[in-house]
Amino acid sequence: MTTKRIGGMAAKNGFYWNLGKWEMTLVPKQGGILPGGASDKYLKVPVVALLVMAPLMGAAYAMFLPFVGFAMLFTFLGKKALAMGRSEAVGVAATMSSDWRPGEAYLAGGQKKRRAGAGNGDVVEPESLDAPVEGPQRRDSGRPDVHD
């Protein structure tokens, strides 16, 4: 007589312990089908063994419950500390990173424009480097000019 069963199989009355989920299932007196699928393995537990196991499992639960609470508390505090440290590290990295942006000309030395109509050589700084360039502009099509 085999006492091991798989989920979905017919079983006689009694107590069956799911080895994967660590839970007990009661099959009524007329018999029934064990819950779960082929991955759920059950072990039939005699009533005498259940009378010994149940208080021991309860005692283990009561004994380790405070440790579970402390573990949850320290996990929560650790995640909060990591999040704070990460945000501070990002802030420090942002202040220490260079202001260099590829594609910008830093060696141009500051372009200066002459004021229109000023004949005395006065030099005027542009208000912004992003100001549009005045005058006619030609946009190349990207094709080389062909001259015959």
KEKEMAR-16194 format. One record per residue: residue in one letter; x, y, z of N, C-alpha, C, O, CB in turn. Coordinates in pm, whole numbers, plus 32768, in hexadecimal, padded with zeros to 4 digits. Atoms other than C-alpha are relative to their C-alpha. Glycine has a CB too. Layout:
<nodes>
AXYZXYZXYZXYZXYZ;...
</nodes>
This chain:
<nodes>
M80537F8A80008000800080008058807C800080A88090805B7FA180008079;T7FB17F88800E809881497F8B7FBC807380487F438085803B801680227F6B;T803A7F8E7FB88067827B8067801B80847FB97FE880EC7FE280378005808F;K7FE57F85804C80ED83777F697F9A800D7F917F7A7FAB7F4C809180007FC6;R80637FE480677FF184187E81802880807FB7807B80CE7FE67F71800D803D;I7FE87F8880507FF485247D737F7B804B7FF57F11800D7FF280397FDC7F72;G80787FAF800C7EFE86447D557FAB7FD67F8B7FDF7FB97F1F802480927FF4;G805C802980687DC885EE7C8B7FDC7F6C80057F847F407FBC8039801F7F7B;M801D808F7FF37DCB847F7CF37F8F7FEA80657F78803C80BD807F7FB2802C;A806680277F9E7CAF83D27DA980467FCD807D80AE7F8B80757F9F7F927FC6;A7FC380287F817CF983987F197F957FD380617F238002805B80538074803C;K805B802D7F967C5882E3803D7FFD806B806C804B80CA806B802D7F75803A;N800C7F9D7F957BEE839E8172807F8006805480C87FA3805F7F877FDF8059;G7F8D7FEE7FAA7CF9842A8257804180887FEB800D80DE7FA480657F937FE7;F7FB47F8380087DF8853F827A80737FEE7F9E80BB7F8B7FA38034802B808D;Y7F94800380637EE7858B815C80508082800C801980F080107FC77FEE7F6F;W7FA77F8D7FEE80138670817F803E80217F79807E7FCD7F3B806E7FE3806B;N7FC47FD1807D807A873E804C80928021801F80AE807D806A7FB3807D7FC5;L7F717FF07FDF81F687248051803980837FCA809780B9800480507F8B7FC8;G7FCA7F85803A822F88567F727FCF807D8047801B80DC805A7FDB80087F6F;K803C7F887FC38143894C801E7FFA7FF980987FD7805B80D97F7580157FCA;W800480167F71815888BE817E7F75801E80387F66806C8096806980568047;E80877FEF7FCD7FE288AF81AE7FBB7F7880057FDB7F1D7FB97FAF80637FA9;M804C807C7FEE7EF187A1821F7F7C800B7FB57F3D80747FB17FE87FE28096;T807F800980467DC5873281537FB27F8A803B7FE97F1D804980147FF07F65;L805580697FCA7CA5866A81E57FA67FCB7F917F5E80167F4F7FAB80358077;V8059804280607BF8857081027F8F7FC380527FA97F7880B0804D7F927FA9;P807180307FAF7A98852081837FF17F677FFE80367F217FB47F8080407FD0;K801380907FEB7A1B83C781E87FE07FB47F7F800E7F437F6E7F927FE98065;Q80258045807C798983718091807180037F9980637FC77F2F7F83803E7FC6;G7F917FF8805E7AD983C27FE87FF3807D7FA97F8F80C37FB180077F837FA8;G80037F8A80547B2D84D07EEC807D800A7FAB80CD7FAD7FA27FF0807C8054;I7F8D7FE780587C2B85677E01805980698043802880CE80767FD280307F71;L7FA17FA17FC47D6586157E7F800A807D7FA8800F80737F2D808C7FBE8012;P7FF67F85804E7D7C87827E16808A80107FC180EB7FD57FEF7FE0807A8057;G7F827FE280407E8D87FF7D2D80167FAD7F837FBD7F657F5480717FE98060;G7FDD8045807C7F3F87737C00806D7F99801780837F6C8087802C80637F97;A7F9980677FF9805686827BB1807B802D804E80C87FDA807D802A7FD77F74;S7F8B7FCF7FB5815887637C5A7FEB7FFA8098804B800580E48021808F7FD6;D801D80097F7080A987437DAE800B7F6F802E7FC57F177FFC7F7280398020;K7FEC80867FCA812186157E727FCA7FFD808F7FE6805580E080977FD77FFC;Y803F80107F7D805F859A7FA180337F84804580567F2080057F697FFB7FF4;L7FDA80727FAC80BC84B280BD7F8E7FE980617F63804580A680898019804B;K806C801E7FA37FAB84008182803B7FF7808C809D7FB180A47FB57F7B7FDA;V7FCE7FFA7F777FDA844682F27F9E7FB5805A7F277FD5805B801280958030;P805980447FA17F4F835483F57FD28060806E801780C1808D80477F85803E;V803A7FA87F9A7E7583F18502805C800B807A8067807780B57F767FCD802B;V7FA67FFF7F8B7F6C839186168076805F7FE5809C80AD803C80347F71801F;A7F917FA680238089844385617FD180917FFC801C80EC8020803E7FD87F78;L80377F7880047FA88571852D7FF18039808C800880B080A27F7880007FB8;L800E7FD37F757F66858486A38087802A803B808B807D80967FC37F918055;V7F7A7FD97FD080DF859E86DB803480797FAF806E80D57FE880637F887FF4;M7FCA7F9680578133867E85B07FBC80878014800080EE80117FF27FD77F6E;A804A7F827FF88023878585E08033805A8073804B80D0805B7F6B7FE48013;P7FCB7FA87F97809B880387368091802B7FE780B98099800C7FF77FBA8086;L7F757FDB801C820687FA86C28008806F7F96805A80CA7FA180507F857FD1;M80027F97806681B688CA858D7FCE8084803B800180EE80187FA77FD77F8A;G80307F877FBD80F289C08665806B803E8057807A80B8805B7F857FE18053;A7F957FCD7FAA821489DC8759806F80407FAC80A580A97FD1803B7F8E8056;A7F997FC78058830B8A17863C7FD180887FC9802080E67FC080207FA07F8A;Y80377F81803182258B2685B18008806B806C803380DB80527F6C7FED7FD2;A7FFD7F9F7F9382078BD08704808F8029802380A7809B80497FB97FC7807B;M7F757FE37FDC837E8BB9873F8043805B7F98809180B47FBD804F7F7D800D;F7FBC7FB4806983E98C4B85EF7FB4807D7FD37FE980CB7F8480187FA87F8B;L804D7F8A802982D78D5285C9804680838022804880DD7FCE7F777FFC8043;P7FB97F827FE5839E8E64867F807680177FA1809180887F7A803380038090;F7F8F7FF1805B84CA8E1E85A07FD2802C7F768016807A7F32804E7F7E7FF5;V80397FD7808083F18E42846C7FDD809580057FF680DD7FA57F837FAB7FDC;G80207F727FF083758F9284EF807C80577FFA807D80BE7FB67FB880188084;F7F837FB2800484D8900E852C803D7FFE7F74807180647F4680657FCA8067;A7FC98009808885478F9183D67FB5805E7FA27FF2809F7F4E7FFA7F6F7FCB;M804E7FA780558429904F833180208093801F802C80E57FC37F687FE78013;L7FDF7F767FD9847A918C83F7808880287FC8809680947F8F7FFE800F8099;F7F7A7FDD802F85ED918183A1800680067F67805280557F3080667F9B8034;T80077FF98092859F913B82327FC580847FD47FF780C47F787FAE7F8B7FC8;F80407F81802084B892698228806080758018806E80CD7FC27F8180138055;L7FA27F937FE285B7934D82D280787FFF7FA280A8806A7F7A80317FF58091;G7F918009805E86CE92CE81F17FDC80367F77802D807B7F39802E7F707FF3;K802B7FCC80828607931980B67FF280978004801580DB7FA47F7C7FC07FD5;K800E7F6E7FF485B794788135808B80438002809F80AA7FC27FB180258080;A7F797FC77FFA872794B9818680427FFA7F77808680597F5080557FB58067;L7FC8800B8087878F943B802E7FC580687FA2800C80A47F527FE97F747FC8;A80417F9D80578691951C7F848033808C8020804B80DB7FC47F667FFB8012;M7FCB7F7C7FDB870C964C8049808F800F7FCF80B380777F997FF980158097;G7F747FFA802C887895FA7FFF800A800C7F69806180537F37804A7F85802E;R7FFE7FFA8091882D95C87E8F7FDC808C7FD0801C80C17F757FA07F987FC4;S80277F7A802B877B97187E70806D80668021808580C37FD47F7B802A8042;E7F927FA67FDD889997C77F2580767FEC7FA180B6804D7F79802C7FE88091;A7F91801B805C899A971D7E457FE3803D7F77803E80707F3680187F697FF3;V80247FC4808088DD97907D10801180978007804180D57FA77F6F7FDD7FD8;G7FEE7F6F7FEF88DA98F47D98809280287FFF80B7808C7FC17FC0802D8081;V7F707FE27FFD8A5098EF7DDE803B7FED7F75808C803F7F4980497FA68066;A7FCB801880868A9A985A7C897FD5806E7F9F802080927F457FD17F777FCC;A802F7F96805989C799667BE1804E80818016806780CA7FB67F6B80198016;T7FB47F867FE78A899A7E7C8B80927FF27FD880D480567FBB7FF680278092;M7F73801480218BDB99E37C4080187FE17F6D808B7FDE7F4180387F918055;S7FEC8021808D8B9E998C7AD48022807F7FB27FFD80EE7FD97F817FBD7FC6;S7FD77F8C804D8C319A6C79CD7F8B80367FAF7F277FF27F9C80757FDE7FA3;D80687FBF804C8B639B5E790280167FEE7F6B7FD580317F1A7FFA80938022;W7FDC8015808C8BF59ADE77BB7F8F7FBA7FB87F597F567FE780817FAE7FF4;R8066803B80548AFA9A9476AC803D7FEC7F768069804C7F397F7F80597FF9;P7FC4801880818B7699ED75707FB7804D7F917F3D805B7F9580007F6B7FE1;G803C7FB980718B3C9AB074328004809680107FE380DF7FB37F737FD47FEE;E7FF77F707FEE8B729C0774C98092802A7FF580EC7FE0801C7FC5802B8089;A7F797FCF80158CA29CD97473802C804E807C7FF880BB8096800A80587F81;Y7FCE7FBB7F8A8D5E9D3675AF808480487FE380B28098803480137F9C8071;L7F817FC1801F8E9C9DA275017FEE807C7FAA805180B77F7F805A7F9E7FBA;A801A7F8D80558DF69EBB743B802880828046804480E680047F6D80067FD7;G7FD07F8B7FB78E519FB2754D7F9B807080087FC480E3801D807C80327FC0;G80667F987FF28D0BA07275567FFB80587F84805380AC7F70801C8055807B;Q800C7FB3807B8C96A108740F7FD0808C80217F7A809F80777FA17FBB7F9D;K80267F757FEB8C78A28173FF7FC980377F7F7FFE801B7F13807780568032;K803E7FC380768B99A3427311801A80958004801D80D4806D7F687FE27FF9;R7FF17F6E800A8BD2A49E72957F76803C7FEC7F2280067FA5805F80287F8B;R80807FBC800B8AB4A58E72B87FF4803D7F758051807B7F427FF2806E806D;A80157FCB80878A1FA5ED71698003809880037FBE80D680547F7A7FCE7FC4;G7FF87F6E800B8A79A750710B8061803E8062807280B880607F79803A8015;A7FA07FC57FA38B7AA77C721C808880007FBC80C27F967FA680047FB28088;G7F837FF680488CB0A7F971708077800C805C80E98007802D7FFD80747FA3;N7F907FEA7FA58D82A82C72A8803B7F80803980927F8580907FD580588070;G7FC3807E7FD48DCBA6B772DB7FCA7FCD808380087F7880C280938010800B;D803B80357F848CE5A68374067FD97F6F7FED7FA17F4A7F857F858054802C;V8021808E80068CB9A513744D7F907FE680637F95801480D6807E7FA6801E;V8073801C7FAB8B70A49374D87FF37F68800F7FF97F207FAB7F7D803E7FC5;E8015808D7FE68B3EA33E757C7F6F7FDB7FDD7F15802A7FF9801F7FDD8095;P808A8029801A8A0BA27E75047FB97FE380857FF97FBB80E67FFC7F847FA3;E804B80177F8488F5A25D76077FFF7F6C802580027F48809A7F7080337FF1;S8008808E7FE688E8A0E875E180427FB67F8C803E7FE27F1A7F6D7FD28012;L7FC58050806B89A29FDE75227F947FBA7FAF7FAC7F8D7F3F80627F98803A;D806E8042804588509F4E74C57FB280607FA67F5180387F687FA37FC28065;A80487F9E805187E4A08E7412800E7FDA7F6C80787FAB7F43803680908019;P7FF78024808E8794A05872A18062805B7FB6807180D17FD67F7580097FBE;V7F9E7FB5804F8899A0C471A87FB380557F9B7F5980257F5680667FA07FB9;E80457FA5805B882EA1F370E1803D7FF67F7680B17FD07F67800680918034;G7FCD7FFE80888850A20D6F697FCF7F8A7FB17F8F7F2F7FE7809780038000;P802F806E8055880DA12A6E4580497F7F802380C27F7E803B801480237F6B;Q7FC680837FE388449FBB6E857FE37FA37F8D7F787FA97F4F7FC87FC68085;R8010805F806B88759EA96D8980097F75803C80647F568088806A80157F90;R800180887FCE881E9D456DD2802F7FA47F907FF17FA07F267F737FD68034;D7FCD805E806588EB9C436D157FA97F8480007F787F59806880947FDC801B;S80538078800C88309B176C9480507F82802480167F15802B7FC87FF57F71;G7FB080737FDE894E9A336CF1803E7FBE7F88808F7F627F967FAF7F9D804A;R7FC7803A807B89A199E36B86807380587FD2806C80D27FDF7F947FF27F8E;P7F917FAE80338AEA9A516AF17FD5804C7F817F8880197F2F807C7FA67FE2;D801F7FB180788AD39B6369EC80497FC57F8980BE7FA17F91802880958014;V7FC58036807C8B119AE9688C801380737FA07FB380B47F787FA67F917FC1;H7FDF7F95805F8BC29BDF67A880397FC27F8280907F6B7F8A80658066803E;D7FCC8035807E8BFE9B996636807080547FCD80A880377F637F937FF87F97;
</nodes>
